[in-house]
Each structure stands twice: as C-alpha cells, then as structure tokens.
Amino acid sequence: MRGRTFGILTVMLVLVIVFCIKGTVMSRGKEQDERNNHYYASLEREYREKLRDVLDSRGLQNCGVNIRWVADGAESREYTVFLNHQRLSRMTQEDKTALEDMLSGAEFADDSCSFTYVIG
C-alpha cells in the first residue's frame, strides 16, 4: 500500500512540475506577442497619420479609411487598406493607380508587412 501511495504522489508532483514549466513558457510567448503588438501599433499610428496627410493633399479630407491586417504564424502581417470617398468612385483607373503609388510611399518599412489598397 505504501509503494502505491508513493507512486501516485510522485506522478502528481511530476504533473504539477510539467504544468508549471508549461505556464512559464506560455507566459514568455505572450510577452513577446504583446511587445510585437505594441511595436506594430505605433507603426500603424504613424502610417495612419501619413495616410491622412496624403489624402488631404489630394483633396480627400473626409475620406473613409479602414485598415485591416492578418498575421500569420511567421510574424508577418498583410494589411488591406480600404478607402471610401465619393470622388474616389469617379476616378479613372490611372488616377487610382497614381493615388496608390502615393499611398505606398507612406507605408512603414518593415519587410514582414505587405499592403493592398482597395480604392472606391
């Protein structure tokens, strides 16, 4: 009976140790994710300000801007920028391409990020 109790206690202690180690590792991963989120949040704020400046310079002060991003497991982000304004819907494709080129100049320089624009 004593050997059985000792075995059960040993297994329980091993399980507690495993869960503690797992919690520590998971916590470190969350801290890294939080740092990355703060890093990208500051870049996105600056990008939104530059984007507004470009749009204002083109006479699109009240343009609706919606930015969505998708992250994959390799810490890269794909941004989709949706722009809505009455004048945008009347632009020719050449004008939209020129605007897109101007907007791409405002993108932040992070090799792991890509941008797509939906103008209309």
Biopython code that builds the backbone (N, CA, C, O; Angstrom):
import numpy as np
from Bio.PDB.StructureBuilder import StructureBuilder

atoms = [
    (1, "MET", "N", (0.806, -1.185, 0.000)),
    (1, "MET", "CA", (0.000, 0.000, 0.000)),
    (1, "MET", "C", (0.860, 1.263, 0.000)),
    (1, "MET", "O", (0.539, 2.246, -0.669)),
    (2, "ARG", "N", (1.967, 1.221, 0.768)),
    (2, "ARG", "CA", (2.852, 2.386, 0.822)),
    (2, "ARG", "C", (3.495, 2.677, -0.522)),
    (2, "ARG", "O", (3.631, 3.839, -0.904)),
    (3, "GLY", "N", (3.884, 1.659, -1.230)),
    (3, "GLY", "CA", (4.514, 1.837, -2.532)),
    (3, "GLY", "C", (3.556, 2.461, -3.547)),
    (3, "GLY", "O", (3.949, 3.265, -4.393)),
    (4, "ARG", "N", (2.302, 2.068, -3.435)),
    (4, "ARG", "CA", (1.285, 2.605, -4.343)),
    (4, "ARG", "C", (1.051, 4.094, -4.057)),
    (4, "ARG", "O", (0.964, 4.884, -4.997)),
    (5, "THR", "N", (0.950, 4.489, -2.807)),
    (5, "THR", "CA", (0.776, 5.890, -2.421)),
    (5, "THR", "C", (1.970, 6.714, -2.884)),
    (5, "THR", "O", (1.806, 7.812, -3.417)),
    (6, "PHE", "N", (3.157, 6.188, -2.679)),
    (6, "PHE", "CA", (4.363, 6.886, -3.121)),
    (6, "PHE", "C", (4.338, 7.093, -4.646)),
    (6, "PHE", "O", (4.688, 8.170, -5.126)),
    (7, "GLY", "N", (3.940, 6.100, -5.381)),
    (7, "GLY", "CA", (3.872, 6.195, -6.844)),
    (7, "GLY", "C", (2.863, 7.235, -7.295)),
    (7, "GLY", "O", (3.139, 8.006, -8.214)),
    (8, "ILE", "N", (1.707, 7.269, -6.667)),
    (8, "ILE", "CA", (0.669, 8.248, -7.016)),
    (8, "ILE", "C", (1.149, 9.659, -6.706)),
    (8, "ILE", "O", (0.967, 10.566, -7.518)),
    (9, "LEU", "N", (1.765, 9.854, -5.534)),
    (9, "LEU", "CA", (2.292, 11.174, -5.179)),
    (9, "LEU", "C", (3.391, 11.614, -6.142)),
    (9, "LEU", "O", (3.466, 12.789, -6.503)),
    (10, "THR", "N", (4.235, 10.687, -6.554)),
    (10, "THR", "CA", (5.304, 11.013, -7.495)),
    (10, "THR", "C", (4.724, 11.469, -8.832)),
    (10, "THR", "O", (5.174, 12.463, -9.401)),
    (11, "VAL", "N", (3.733, 10.747, -9.327)),
    (11, "VAL", "CA", (3.093, 11.118, -10.594)),
    (11, "VAL", "C", (2.436, 12.486, -10.475)),
    (11, "VAL", "O", (2.535, 13.299, -11.394)),
    (12, "MET", "N", (1.773, 12.749, -9.370)),
    (12, "MET", "CA", (1.120, 14.040, -9.176)),
    (12, "MET", "C", (2.138, 15.175, -9.136)),
    (12, "MET", "O", (1.913, 16.228, -9.733)),
    (13, "LEU", "N", (3.251, 14.973, -8.443)),
    (13, "LEU", "CA", (4.286, 16.007, -8.392)),
    (13, "LEU", "C", (4.891, 16.259, -9.770)),
    (13, "LEU", "O", (5.159, 17.407, -10.126)),
    (14, "VAL", "N", (5.104, 15.221, -10.530)),
    (14, "VAL", "CA", (5.636, 15.381, -11.883)),
    (14, "VAL", "C", (4.656, 16.179, -12.740)),
    (14, "VAL", "O", (5.077, 17.052, -13.499)),
    (15, "LEU", "N", (3.366, 15.899, -12.634)),
    (15, "LEU", "CA", (2.363, 16.646, -13.387)),
    (15, "LEU", "C", (2.339, 18.123, -12.996)),
    (15, "LEU", "O", (2.220, 18.990, -13.862)),
    (16, "VAL", "N", (2.450, 18.412, -11.711)),
    (16, "VAL", "CA", (2.488, 19.803, -11.243)),
    (16, "VAL", "C", (3.700, 20.513, -11.826)),
    (16, "VAL", "O", (3.586, 21.649, -12.286)),
    (17, "ILE", "N", (4.834, 19.878, -11.815)),
    (17, "ILE", "CA", (6.055, 20.473, -12.361)),
    (17, "ILE", "C", (5.900, 20.741, -13.861)),
    (17, "ILE", "O", (6.294, 21.800, -14.348)),
    (18, "VAL", "N", (5.331, 19.788, -14.584)),
    (18, "VAL", "CA", (5.126, 19.959, -16.032)),
    (18, "VAL", "C", (4.204, 21.137, -16.295)),
    (18, "VAL", "O", (4.493, 21.946, -17.177)),
    (19, "PHE", "N", (3.107, 21.263, -15.565)),
    (19, "PHE", "CA", (2.187, 22.375, -15.767)),
    (19, "PHE", "C", (2.838, 23.713, -15.421)),
    (19, "PHE", "O", (2.579, 24.712, -16.092)),
    (20, "CYS", "N", (3.671, 23.749, -14.398)),
    (20, "CYS", "CA", (4.370, 24.989, -14.037)),
    (20, "CYS", "C", (5.336, 25.413, -15.135)),
    (20, "CYS", "O", (5.411, 26.593, -15.477)),
    (21, "ILE", "N", (6.067, 24.464, -15.683)),
    (21, "ILE", "CA", (7.012, 24.770, -16.761)),
    (21, "ILE", "C", (6.244, 25.252, -17.990)),
    (21, "ILE", "O", (6.647, 26.223, -18.630)),
    (22, "LYS", "N", (5.159, 24.591, -18.319)),
    (22, "LYS", "CA", (4.360, 24.986, -19.474)),
    (22, "LYS", "C", (3.825, 26.398, -19.289)),
    (22, "LYS", "O", (3.847, 27.188, -20.232)),
    (23, "GLY", "N", (3.347, 26.732, -18.099)),
    (23, "GLY", "CA", (2.842, 28.073, -17.819)),
    (23, "GLY", "C", (3.910, 29.137, -17.992)),
    (23, "GLY", "O", (3.631, 30.218, -18.511)),
    (24, "THR", "N", (5.121, 28.845, -17.566)),
    (24, "THR", "CA", (6.221, 29.790, -17.718)),
    (24, "THR", "C", (6.546, 30.020, -19.188)),
    (24, "THR", "O", (6.742, 31.160, -19.611)),
    (25, "VAL", "N", (6.603, 28.963, -19.955)),
    (25, "VAL", "CA", (6.898, 29.083, -21.386)),
    (25, "VAL", "C", (5.795, 29.845, -22.091)),
    (25, "VAL", "O", (6.082, 30.708, -22.921)),
    (26, "MET", "N", (4.541, 29.550, -21.784)),
    (26, "MET", "CA", (3.414, 30.242, -22.409)),
    (26, "MET", "C", (3.423, 31.719, -22.050)),
    (26, "MET", "O", (3.096, 32.561, -22.885)),
    (27, "SER", "N", (3.792, 32.041, -20.823)),
    (27, "SER", "CA", (3.850, 33.431, -20.388)),
    (27, "SER", "C", (4.894, 34.202, -21.182)),
    (27, "SER", "O", (4.653, 35.345, -21.571)),
    (28, "ARG", "N", (6.036, 33.603, -21.425)),
    (28, "ARG", "CA", (7.079, 34.265, -22.209)),
    (28, "ARG", "C", (6.621, 34.506, -23.629)),
    (28, "ARG", "O", (6.934, 35.545, -24.210)),
    (29, "GLY", "N", (5.883, 33.564, -24.202)),
    (29, "GLY", "CA", (5.350, 33.738, -25.549)),
    (29, "GLY", "C", (4.355, 34.879, -25.612)),
    (29, "GLY", "O", (4.332, 35.636, -26.583)),
    (30, "LYS", "N", (3.533, 35.008, -24.581)),
    (30, "LYS", "CA", (2.560, 36.096, -24.539)),
    (30, "LYS", "C", (3.248, 37.448, -24.423)),
    (30, "LYS", "O", (2.800, 38.423, -25.026)),
    (31, "GLU", "N", (4.322, 37.517, -23.660)),
    (31, "GLU", "CA", (5.070, 38.766, -23.523)),
    (31, "GLU", "C", (5.640, 39.197, -24.870)),
    (31, "GLU", "O", (5.603, 40.381, -25.204)),
    (32, "GLN", "N", (6.164, 38.254, -25.645)),
    (32, "GLN", "CA", (6.706, 38.570, -26.963)),
    (32, "GLN", "C", (5.592, 39.045, -27.891)),
    (32, "GLN", "O", (5.778, 40.001, -28.645)),
    (33, "ASP", "N", (4.446, 38.390, -27.841)),
    (33, "ASP", "CA", (3.301, 38.812, -28.656)),
    (33, "ASP", "C", (2.865, 40.222, -28.284)),
    (33, "ASP", "O", (2.539, 41.030, -29.153)),
    (34, "GLU", "N", (2.863, 40.510, -26.994)),
    (34, "GLU", "CA", (2.461, 41.840, -26.541)),
    (34, "GLU", "C", (3.455, 42.902, -27.022)),
    (34, "GLU", "O", (3.048, 43.987, -27.438)),
    (35, "ARG", "N", (4.747, 42.596, -26.968)),
    (35, "ARG", "CA", (5.757, 43.532, -27.478)),
    (35, "ARG", "C", (5.560, 43.773, -28.963)),
    (35, "ARG", "O", (5.630, 44.913, -29.422)),
    (36, "ASN", "N", (5.314, 42.706, -29.724)),
    (36, "ASN", "CA", (5.081, 42.858, -31.163)),
    (36, "ASN", "C", (3.842, 43.704, -31.433)),
    (36, "ASN", "O", (3.849, 44.550, -32.327)),
    (37, "ASN", "N", (2.785, 43.479, -30.668)),
    (37, "ASN", "CA", (1.562, 44.261, -30.865)),
    (37, "ASN", "C", (1.796, 45.737, -30.590)),
    (37, "ASN", "O", (1.279, 46.583, -31.319)),
    (38, "HIS", "N", (2.559, 46.066, -29.557)),
    (38, "HIS", "CA", (2.870, 47.466, -29.270)),
    (38, "HIS", "C", (3.732, 48.066, -30.384)),
    (38, "HIS", "O", (3.528, 49.213, -30.780)),
    (39, "TYR", "N", (4.683, 47.296, -30.882)),
    (39, "TYR", "CA", (5.554, 47.755, -31.961)),
    (39, "TYR", "C", (4.721, 48.088, -33.205)),
    (39, "TYR", "O", (4.857, 49.167, -33.780)),
    (40, "TYR", "N", (3.869, 47.161, -33.606)),
    (40, "TYR", "CA", (3.056, 47.388, -34.803)),
    (40, "TYR", "C", (2.013, 48.476, -34.580)),
    (40, "TYR", "O", (1.686, 49.208, -35.513)),
    (41, "ALA", "N", (1.489, 48.596, -33.375)),
    (41, "ALA", "CA", (0.503, 49.639, -33.087)),
    (41, "ALA", "C", (1.111, 51.022, -33.282)),
    (41, "ALA", "O", (0.457, 51.912, -33.826)),
    (42, "SER", "N", (2.347, 51.214, -32.848)),
    (42, "SER", "CA", (2.984, 52.520, -33.039)),
    (42, "SER", "C", (3.263, 52.783, -34.513)),
    (42, "SER", "O", (3.089, 53.907, -34.983)),
    (43, "LEU", "N", (3.694, 51.758, -35.250)),
    (43, "LEU", "CA", (3.905, 51.921, -36.688)),
    (43, "LEU", "C", (2.587, 52.239, -37.403)),
    (43, "LEU", "O", (2.552, 53.067, -38.313)),
    (44, "GLU", "N", (1.528, 51.590, -36.993)),
    (44, "GLU", "CA", (0.225, 51.806, -37.622)),
    (44, "GLU", "C", (-0.305, 53.210, -37.346)),
    (44, "GLU", "O", (-0.933, 53.806, -38.222)),
    (45, "ARG", "N", (-0.068, 53.752, -36.150)),
    (45, "ARG", "CA", (-0.480, 55.130, -35.845)),
    (45, "ARG", "C", (0.236, 56.117, -36.762)),
    (45, "ARG", "O", (-0.385, 57.018, -37.326)),
    (46, "GLU", "N", (1.536, 55.939, -36.902)),
    (46, "GLU", "CA", (2.303, 56.819, -37.782)),
    (46, "GLU", "C", (1.835, 56.681, -39.233)),
    (46, "GLU", "O", (1.717, 57.672, -39.953)),
    (47, "TYR", "N", (1.574, 55.449, -39.646)),
    (47, "TYR", "CA", (1.122, 55.196, -41.006)),
    (47, "TYR", "C", (-0.222, 55.866, -41.268)),
    (47, "TYR", "O", (-0.427, 56.458, -42.328)),
    (48, "ARG", "N", (-1.130, 55.773, -40.311)),
    (48, "ARG", "CA", (-2.449, 56.391, -40.473)),
    (48, "ARG", "C", (-2.313, 57.903, -40.612)),
    (48, "ARG", "O", (-3.023, 58.508, -41.416)),
    (49, "GLU", "N", (-1.414, 58.530, -39.846)),
    (49, "GLU", "CA", (-1.193, 59.969, -39.951)),
    (49, "GLU", "C", (-0.634, 60.338, -41.322)),
    (49, "GLU", "O", (-1.082, 61.306, -41.937)),
    (50, "LYS", "N", (0.348, 59.565, -41.804)),
    (50, "LYS", "CA", (0.908, 59.832, -43.134)),
    (50, "LYS", "C", (-0.152, 59.626, -44.211)),
    (50, "LYS", "O", (-0.221, 60.385, -45.177)),
    (51, "LEU", "N", (-0.965, 58.609, -44.042)),
    (51, "LEU", "CA", (-2.032, 58.322, -44.989)),
    (51, "LEU", "C", (-3.006, 59.491, -45.056)),
    (51, "LEU", "O", (-3.414, 59.903, -46.142)),
    (52, "ARG", "N", (-3.374, 60.021, -43.907)),
    (52, "ARG", "CA", (-4.268, 61.190, -43.857)),
    (52, "ARG", "C", (-3.642, 62.401, -44.549)),
    (52, "ARG", "O", (-4.328, 63.138, -45.257)),
    (53, "ASP", "N", (-2.335, 62.605, -44.342)),
    (53, "ASP", "CA", (-1.654, 63.727, -44.994)),
    (53, "ASP", "C", (-1.710, 63.595, -46.516)),
    (53, "ASP", "O", (-1.971, 64.572, -47.219)),
    (54, "VAL", "N", (-1.464, 62.396, -47.018)),
    (54, "VAL", "CA", (-1.506, 62.165, -48.467)),
    (54, "VAL", "C", (-2.918, 62.408, -48.994)),
    (54, "VAL", "O", (-3.096, 63.063, -50.021)),
    (55, "LEU", "N", (-3.909, 61.887, -48.301)),
    (55, "LEU", "CA", (-5.288, 62.062, -48.750)),
    (55, "LEU", "C", (-5.720, 63.524, -48.683)),
    (55, "LEU", "O", (-6.405, 64.015, -49.581)),
    (56, "ASP", "N", (-5.321, 64.218, -47.619)),
    (56, "ASP", "CA", (-5.644, 65.641, -47.500)),
    (56, "ASP", "C", (-5.015, 66.446, -48.627)),
    (56, "ASP", "O", (-5.632, 67.373, -49.151)),
    (57, "SER", "N", (-3.795, 66.096, -49.001)),
    (57, "SER", "CA", (-3.117, 66.826, -50.077)),
    (57, "SER", "C", (-3.798, 66.602, -51.427)),
    (57, "SER", "O", (-3.643, 67.421, -52.333)),
    (58, "ARG", "N", (-4.538, 65.524, -51.575)),
    (58, "ARG", "CA", (-5.277, 65.227, -52.809)),
    (58, "ARG", "C", (-6.722, 65.714, -52.747)),
    (58, "ARG", "O", (-7.513, 65.418, -53.642)),
    (59, "GLY", "N", (-7.073, 66.459, -51.697)),
    (59, "GLY", "CA", (-8.415, 66.990, -51.569)),
    (59, "GLY", "C", (-9.431, 65.977, -51.073)),
    (59, "GLY", "O", (-10.626, 66.126, -51.331)),
    (60, "LEU", "N", (-8.985, 64.961, -50.373)),
    (60, "LEU", "CA", (-9.863, 63.911, -49.870)),
    (60, "LEU", "C", (-9.887, 63.940, -48.338)),
    (60, "LEU", "O", (-9.598, 62.940, -47.682)),
    (61, "GLN", "N", (-10.240, 65.119, -47.777)),
    (61, "GLN", "CA", (-10.180, 65.298, -46.333)),
    (61, "GLN", "C", (-11.124, 64.375, -45.572)),
    (61, "GLN", "O", (-10.778, 63.914, -44.484)),
    (62, "ASN", "N", (-12.275, 64.102, -46.101)),
    (62, "ASN", "CA", (-13.266, 63.292, -45.383)),
    (62, "ASN", "C", (-13.312, 61.856, -45.904)),
    (62, "ASN", "O", (-14.357, 61.207, -45.859)),
    (63, "CYS", "N", (-12.210, 61.383, -46.382)),
    (63, "CYS", "CA", (-12.147, 60.031, -46.933)),
    (63, "CYS", "C", (-12.240, 59.003, -45.803)),
    (63, "CYS", "O", (-11.569, 59.119, -44.778)),
    (64, "GLY", "N", (-13.076, 58.011, -46.014)),
    (64, "GLY", "CA", (-13.172, 56.923, -45.045)),
    (64, "GLY", "C", (-11.992, 55.977, -45.207)),
    (64, "GLY", "O", (-11.692, 55.528, -46.313)),
    (65, "VAL", "N", (-11.334, 55.680, -44.111)),
    (65, "VAL", "CA", (-10.160, 54.798, -44.129)),
    (65, "VAL", "C", (-10.400, 53.664, -43.145)),
    (65, "VAL", "O", (-10.694, 53.888, -41.971)),
    (66, "ASN", "N", (-10.270, 52.446, -43.646)),
    (66, "ASN", "CA", (-10.399, 51.266, -42.803)),
    (66, "ASN", "C", (-9.184, 50.389, -43.079)),
    (66, "ASN", "O", (-8.936, 50.001, -44.221)),
    (67, "ILE", "N", (-8.442, 50.084, -42.046)),
    (67, "ILE", "CA", (-7.237, 49.270, -42.188)),
    (67, "ILE", "C", (-7.452, 47.960, -41.450)),
    (67, "ILE", "O", (-7.768, 47.943, -40.261)),
    (68, "ARG", "N", (-7.279, 46.878, -42.167)),
    (68, "ARG", "CA", (-7.382, 45.547, -41.569)),
    (68, "ARG", "C", (-6.075, 44.818, -41.797)),
    (68, "ARG", "O", (-5.418, 45.006, -42.821)),
    (69, "TRP", "N", (-5.703, 43.992, -40.846)),
    (69, "TRP", "CA", (-4.487, 43.206, -41.020)),
    (69, "TRP", "C", (-4.730, 41.766, -40.609)),
    (69, "TRP", "O", (-5.574, 41.457, -39.767)),
    (70, "VAL", "N", (-3.961, 40.909, -41.237)),
    (70, "VAL", "CA", (-3.992, 39.488, -40.926)),
    (70, "VAL", "C", (-2.555, 39.068, -40.674)),
    (70, "VAL", "O", (-1.668, 39.341, -41.483)),
    (71, "ALA", "N", (-2.328, 38.405, -39.552)),
    (71, "ALA", "CA", (-0.983, 37.932, -39.207)),
    (71, "ALA", "C", (-0.929, 36.426, -39.385)),
    (71, "ALA", "O", (-1.869, 35.707, -39.046)),
    (72, "ASP", "N", (0.181, 35.968, -39.918)),
    (72, "ASP", "CA", (0.365, 34.520, -39.967)),
    (72, "ASP", "C", (1.341, 34.131, -38.857)),
    (72, "ASP", "O", (1.836, 34.997, -38.136)),
    (73, "GLY", "N", (1.609, 32.880, -38.722)),
    (73, "GLY", "CA", (2.445, 32.396, -37.629)),
    (73, "GLY", "C", (3.887, 32.848, -37.697)),
    (73, "GLY", "O", (4.598, 32.767, -36.696)),
    (74, "ALA", "N", (4.342, 33.318, -38.841)),
    (74, "ALA", "CA", (5.742, 33.691, -39.017)),
    (74, "ALA", "C", (5.980, 35.170, -38.735)),
    (74, "ALA", "O", (6.969, 35.741, -39.195)),
    (75, "GLU", "N", (5.073, 35.795, -37.977)),
    (75, "GLU", "CA", (5.200, 37.200, -37.585)),
    (75, "GLU", "C", (5.186, 38.155, -38.765)),
    (75, "GLU", "O", (5.796, 39.222, -38.684)),
    (76, "SER", "N", (4.524, 37.821, -39.842)),
    (76, "SER", "CA", (4.347, 38.768, -40.935)),
    (76, "SER", "C", (2.886, 39.190, -40.954)),
    (76, "SER", "O", (2.000, 38.448, -40.531)),
    (77, "ARG", "N", (2.660, 40.385, -41.450)),
    (77, "ARG", "CA", (1.308, 40.925, -41.484)),
    (77, "ARG", "C", (0.974, 41.376, -42.899)),
    (77, "ARG", "O", (1.803, 41.946, -43.609)),
    (78, "GLU", "N", (-0.261, 41.102, -43.283)),
    (78, "GLU", "CA", (-0.782, 41.568, -44.558)),
    (78, "GLU", "C", (-1.859, 42.602, -44.255)),
    (78, "GLU", "O", (-2.878, 42.292, -43.637)),
    (79, "TYR", "N", (-1.623, 43.829, -44.695)),
    (79, "TYR", "CA", (-2.562, 44.918, -44.455)),
    (79, "TYR", "C", (-3.414, 45.139, -45.696)),
    (79, "TYR", "O", (-2.915, 45.114, -46.822)),
    (80, "THR", "N", (-4.703, 45.357, -45.475)),
    (80, "THR", "CA", (-5.608, 45.766, -46.541)),
    (80, "THR", "C", (-6.185, 47.108, -46.130)),
    (80, "THR", "O", (-6.784, 47.239, -45.062)),
    (81, "VAL", "N", (-5.999, 48.105, -46.989)),
    (81, "VAL", "CA", (-6.445, 49.465, -46.704)),
    (81, "VAL", "C", (-7.624, 49.766, -47.620)),
    (81, "VAL", "O", (-7.486, 49.782, -48.843)),
    (82, "PHE", "N", (-8.788, 50.004, -47.011)),
    (82, "PHE", "CA", (-9.995, 50.327, -47.755)),
    (82, "PHE", "C", (-10.211, 51.838, -47.691)),
    (82, "PHE", "O", (-10.243, 52.416, -46.604)),
    (83, "LEU", "N", (-10.360, 52.475, -48.849)),
    (83, "LEU", "CA", (-10.597, 53.910, -48.919)),
    (83, "LEU", "C", (-11.954, 54.148, -49.567)),
    (83, "LEU", "O", (-12.252, 53.597, -50.627)),
    (84, "ASN", "N", (-12.772, 54.974, -48.922)),
    (84, "ASN", "CA", (-14.101, 55.276, -49.438)),
    (84, "ASN", "C", (-14.322, 56.774, -49.485)),
    (84, "ASN", "O", (-14.171, 57.472, -48.482)),
    (85, "HIS", "N", (-14.680, 57.259, -50.662)),
    (85, "HIS", "CA", (-14.994, 58.668, -50.844)),
    (85, "HIS", "C", (-15.729, 58.790, -52.166)),
    (85, "HIS", "O", (-15.466, 58.035, -53.103)),
    (86, "GLN", "N", (-16.632, 59.723, -52.240)),
    (86, "GLN", "CA", (-17.406, 59.899, -53.468)),
    (86, "GLN", "C", (-16.501, 60.214, -54.656)),
    (86, "GLN", "O", (-16.731, 59.726, -55.763)),
    (87, "ARG", "N", (-15.485, 61.020, -54.426)),
    (87, "ARG", "CA", (-14.575, 61.370, -55.522)),
    (87, "ARG", "C", (-13.754, 60.168, -55.988)),
    (87, "ARG", "O", (-13.392, 60.080, -57.161)),
    (88, "LEU", "N", (-13.462, 59.243, -55.074)),
    (88, "LEU", "CA", (-12.689, 58.066, -55.447)),
    (88, "LEU", "C", (-13.465, 57.174, -56.415)),
    (88, "LEU", "O", (-12.881, 56.589, -57.328)),
    (89, "SER", "N", (-14.763, 57.072, -56.218)),
    (89, "SER", "CA", (-15.563, 56.219, -57.087)),
    (89, "SER", "C", (-15.653, 56.776, -58.506)),
    (89, "SER", "O", (-15.955, 56.038, -59.445)),
    (90, "ARG", "N", (-15.392, 58.081, -58.668)),
    (90, "ARG", "CA", (-15.444, 58.689, -60.005)),
    (90, "ARG", "C", (-14.072, 58.778, -60.667)),
    (90, "ARG", "O", (-13.968, 59.215, -61.813)),
    (91, "MET", "N", (-13.022, 58.372, -59.962)),
    (91, "MET", "CA", (-11.664, 58.449, -60.515)),
    (91, "MET", "C", (-11.456, 57.404, -61.602)),
    (91, "MET", "O", (-12.056, 56.329, -61.579)),
    (92, "THR", "N", (-10.601, 57.741, -62.544)),
    (92, "THR", "CA", (-10.214, 56.763, -63.553)),
    (92, "THR", "C", (-9.236, 55.779, -62.926)),
    (92, "THR", "O", (-8.690, 56.022, -61.849)),
    (93, "GLN", "N", (-9.031, 54.691, -63.602)),
    (93, "GLN", "CA", (-8.099, 53.680, -63.084)),
    (93, "GLN", "C", (-6.679, 54.238, -63.006)),
    (93, "GLN", "O", (-5.925, 53.889, -62.098)),
    (94, "GLU", "N", (-6.314, 55.097, -63.947)),
    (94, "GLU", "CA", (-4.977, 55.716, -63.927)),
    (94, "GLU", "C", (-4.803, 56.588, -62.695)),
    (94, "GLU", "O", (-3.749, 56.573, -62.059)),
    (95, "ASP", "N", (-5.855, 57.360, -62.355)),
    (95, "ASP", "CA", (-5.782, 58.215, -61.167)),
    (95, "ASP", "C", (-5.708, 57.363, -59.892)),
    (95, "ASP", "O", (-4.986, 57.701, -58.953)),
    (96, "LYS", "N", (-6.456, 56.266, -59.868)),
    (96, "LYS", "CA", (-6.412, 55.380, -58.707)),
    (96, "LYS", "C", (-5.033, 54.752, -58.553)),
    (96, "LYS", "O", (-4.540, 54.595, -57.436)),
    (97, "THR", "N", (-4.411, 54.393, -59.672)),
    (97, "THR", "CA", (-3.060, 53.823, -59.624)),
    (97, "THR", "C", (-2.063, 54.858, -59.116)),
    (97, "THR", "O", (-1.178, 54.536, -58.323)),
    (98, "ALA", "N", (-2.206, 56.103, -59.573)),
    (98, "ALA", "CA", (-1.311, 57.171, -59.112)),
    (98, "ALA", "C", (-1.497, 57.407, -57.613)),
    (98, "ALA", "O", (-0.523, 57.602, -56.885)),
    (99, "LEU", "N", (-2.746, 57.388, -57.156)),
    (99, "LEU", "CA", (-3.009, 57.559, -55.731)),
    (99, "LEU", "C", (-2.414, 56.398, -54.930)),
    (99, "LEU", "O", (-1.838, 56.599, -53.861)),
    (100, "GLU", "N", (-2.558, 55.204, -55.454)),
    (100, "GLU", "CA", (-2.000, 54.033, -54.779)),
    (100, "GLU", "C", (-0.485, 54.136, -54.667)),
    (100, "GLU", "O", (0.091, 53.752, -53.649)),
    (101, "ASP", "N", (0.164, 54.652, -55.707)),
    (101, "ASP", "CA", (1.616, 54.849, -55.648)),
    (101, "ASP", "C", (1.988, 55.866, -54.574)),
    (101, "ASP", "O", (2.982, 55.695, -53.868)),
    (102, "MET", "N", (1.190, 56.923, -54.452)),
    (102, "MET", "CA", (1.455, 57.926, -53.410)),
    (102, "MET", "C", (1.259, 57.315, -52.020)),
    (102, "MET", "O", (2.035, 57.576, -51.100)),
    (103, "LEU", "N", (0.221, 56.506, -51.884)),
    (103, "LEU", "CA", (-0.058, 55.892, -50.593)),
    (103, "LEU", "C", (1.022, 54.887, -50.210)),
    (103, "LEU", "O", (1.344, 54.736, -49.032)),
    (104, "SER", "N", (1.572, 54.210, -51.193)),
    (104, "SER", "CA", (2.617, 53.228, -50.884)),
    (104, "SER", "C", (3.877, 53.914, -50.369)),
    (104, "SER", "O", (4.692, 53.280, -49.699)),
    (105, "GLY", "N", (4.047, 55.184, -50.668)),
    (105, "GLY", "CA", (5.170, 55.930, -50.121)),
    (105, "GLY", "C", (5.032, 56.200, -48.633)),
    (105, "GLY", "O", (6.016, 56.524, -47.968)),
    (106, "ALA", "N", (3.823, 56.070, -48.103)),
    (106, "ALA", "CA", (3.583, 56.300, -46.687)),
    (106, "ALA", "C", (3.732, 55.025, -45.862)),
    (106, "ALA", "O", (3.717, 55.081, -44.632)),
    (107, "GLU", "N", (3.874, 53.886, -46.520)),
    (107, "GLU", "CA", (3.967, 52.609, -45.816)),
    (107, "GLU", "C", (5.203, 52.567, -44.927)),
    (107, "GLU", "O", (6.240, 53.142, -45.257)),
    (108, "PHE", "N", (5.080, 51.878, -43.797)),
    (108, "PHE", "CA", (6.243, 51.748, -42.930)),
    (108, "PHE", "C", (7.160, 50.656, -43.462)),
    (108, "PHE", "O", (6.722, 49.673, -44.060)),
    (109, "ALA", "N", (8.430, 50.865, -43.225)),
    (109, "ALA", "CA", (9.453, 49.976, -43.783)),
    (109, "ALA", "C", (9.671, 48.778, -42.866)),
    (109, "ALA", "O", (10.559, 48.780, -42.014)),
    (110, "ASP", "N", (8.859, 47.779, -43.057)),
    (110, "ASP", "CA", (9.011, 46.520, -42.336)),
    (110, "ASP", "C", (8.863, 45.427, -43.372)),
    (110, "ASP", "O", (7.797, 45.264, -43.965)),
    (111, "ASP", "N", (9.927, 44.681, -43.590)),
    (111, "ASP", "CA", (9.929, 43.676, -44.645)),
    (111, "ASP", "C", (8.889, 42.588, -44.452)),
    (111, "ASP", "O", (8.508, 41.915, -45.410)),
    (112, "SER", "N", (8.428, 42.408, -43.226)),
    (112, "SER", "CA", (7.459, 41.341, -42.968)),
    (112, "SER", "C", (6.016, 41.796, -43.207)),
    (112, "SER", "O", (5.083, 41.029, -42.971)),
    (113, "CYS", "N", (5.823, 43.036, -43.673)),
    (113, "CYS", "CA", (4.478, 43.556, -43.902)),
    (113, "CYS", "C", (4.240, 43.816, -45.380)),
    (113, "CYS", "O", (5.135, 44.257, -46.101)),
    (114, "SER", "N", (3.027, 43.537, -45.817)),
    (114, "SER", "CA", (2.640, 43.838, -47.192)),
    (114, "SER", "C", (1.321, 44.623, -47.160)),
    (114, "SER", "O", (0.519, 44.471, -46.239)),
    (115, "PHE", "N", (1.114, 45.460, -48.176)),
    (115, "PHE", "CA", (-0.050, 46.332, -48.220)),
    (115, "PHE", "C", (-0.808, 46.124, -49.515)),
    (115, "PHE", "O", (-0.220, 45.964, -50.584)),
    (116, "THR", "N", (-2.128, 46.131, -49.397)),
    (116, "THR", "CA", (-3.024, 46.075, -50.551)),
    (116, "THR", "C", (-4.034, 47.187, -50.360)),
    (116, "THR", "O", (-4.516, 47.406, -49.249)),
    (117, "TYR", "N", (-4.363, 47.898, -51.442)),
    (117, "TYR", "CA", (-5.298, 49.011, -51.376)),
    (117, "TYR", "C", (-6.552, 48.675, -52.154)),
    (117, "TYR", "O", (-6.503, 48.146, -53.264)),
    (118, "VAL", "N", (-7.692, 49.002, -51.531)),
    (118, "VAL", "CA", (-8.983, 48.876, -52.189)),
    (118, "VAL", "C", (-9.556, 50.293, -52.234)),
    (118, "VAL", "O", (-9.980, 50.839, -51.215)),
    (119, "ILE", "N", (-9.561, 50.874, -53.430)),
    (119, "ILE", "CA", (-9.959, 52.269, -53.611)),
    (119, "ILE", "C", (-11.313, 52.293, -54.307)),
    (119, "ILE", "O", (-11.493, 51.727, -55.385)),
    (120, "GLY", "N", (-12.247, 52.958, -53.664)),
    (120, "GLY", "CA", (-13.548, 53.042, -54.334)),
    (120, "GLY", "C", (-14.615, 53.655, -53.520)),
    (120, "GLY", "O", (-15.750, 53.779, -53.980)),
]
sb = StructureBuilder()
sb.init_structure("model")
sb.init_model(0)
sb.init_chain("A")
sb.init_seg("    ")
for serial, (resi, resn, name, xyz) in enumerate(atoms, 1):
    if name == "N":
        sb.init_residue(resn, " ", resi, " ")
    sb.init_atom(name, np.array(xyz, "f"), 0.0, 1.0, " ", f" {name:<3s}", serial, name[0])
structure = sb.get_structure()
